[in-house]
Amino acid sequence: MAKNKSDAKGKTKGDKKAKKGKGAADGISVAGHPRAAAQVRRAKGFGGVTFFLITAYFSHKAQVPADQVALRALITGIGGYMLAWMCAVTVWRQLVLAELRAAIESGRARMEPVAAGATPPAAELAKAPDGDGQ
């Protein structure tokens, strides 16, 4: 008899962990896109720093005590970071899907002449006679 219930089922603890983190690696994602990941990182940094600095500036101009300026700026910077992340991921999700659709359509356009029995453009160029066309 098996010592663990998981051994009796034929699964181990490692299988559960491997299955849990496997979802995003299989499909198309913003994190897996080479340009999108960098742009999202850049947007998060820009959003956080921008919100932090704007809040610190206006709080300082309003003569708020320094500890309150720092606290307000920090909280707003975190909010700006999250807002920029959300917006960047939303935009890039649509861009990645559009790129995928364009790639699929491009593949279909290349395959249609071959599927219809016509010769592909590269083959037509190879058969073209040299000289005056006779």
N, C-alpha and C positions, 0 to 999 in steps of 0.2 A: 504494500500500500504506500502511496506517495505521502511524503511528509507535509508538503504544502498543497493547498487547494489549487494553486496555479500550476504546480507540477502535474497534478491529476488531469487537468484540462489540456496539458500539452503546451502551455504557455509559460514563459518566464517573465520576471520583472523587467528585463531589458526589452522584451517585445512590446510591452505597453508604452515604454518611453520612446521607442523608435516609431511606433505607430502614431503617438501623440504629436510629434514634431514633424511628421512627414507631409502634411497637407500642402503647405505653401511651396515646397520644392518641386512638386509635380506639375503644377499649372503655370500659367502666365501671370506674373504679378508685377506690381510697380517696383517692389524691392529687387526683383530679378532683372529689371531692365537697366542697361548700362548707363544711359543718360538720365533716366528718371530718378534713380537712387541718388545720384550726385545733386540733381536739381532740388530734390526734396530736402536733402541735408542743408544745402545752401539757403533755401527758403526758411527753414526752421531757425537757423542761426540769424539770418537777417531779421526775421520777425521778432525773435526774442530780444535782440539787441536794440532794435528800433523802438519797440514798445517800452523797454527799460529806460532808454535815454529820454524819450519824450516825456514819460511820467516823472522821471527825476528832474528834468528841466522845469516843468510846470509846477511841481511840488516845491522846488527850491524858490521859484519866482513868487509863489504864494506864501513864502516865509514859514513853511512847515519845518518843525524841528528835524535835525539831520537823521535821527534814528527812524523817524516816521517816513522821511524821504526814501531812505534805503529800503524799508519794509514795503512801501507802496510800489516802488520801482521794481523790486524783486517779484512781488506778486503779479504785477502787470506784465513783467517780462516773461514769466512762466505762461501767463494767459496768451500773450502774443506768440510765443513759441508754439503752443498748442493750436492756436488759430491758423498760423502759417502752415503748420504740418497738415492740418485738416484740408485747407484750401489747396495746397500743393498736391496732396494725394488725390483729391477729387479731380483736379485738372489732369494730372498725369494718368489717372485711370482711364479717362476718356481718350487721351492721346495714344495710349498703348493699344486700346481697342481699335482705334482708327487705323493705326499702323498695321495691326493684325488683319483687319478687313482689306486694307490696300494690298498687303502681301498675298492674301488669298485670291483677290481679284487679279493680281498680276500673274499668279500661277495659273489661274484659269485661262487668261488671255494667251499665255504661252502654250497651253495644252490644247486649246480649241482647234488650231489648224492641224495638228497631228491627229486629233480624234476624228476630224472631218475627212481625213484622207488626203488633205492637201500637203504639199511639201513645206517644211518650215522655211522661213526666210533665209537662214544660213545655207540650207541645201540649194535653194534657188540661186544664190550668189555663186556657189561652187560650180553649178551647171552652166552659168552664163558664159557664152563664147567670148573670147578675146578678139580685139580688132574692131572691124566695122560693123559687126552684128550679123554677118552672113555665115 
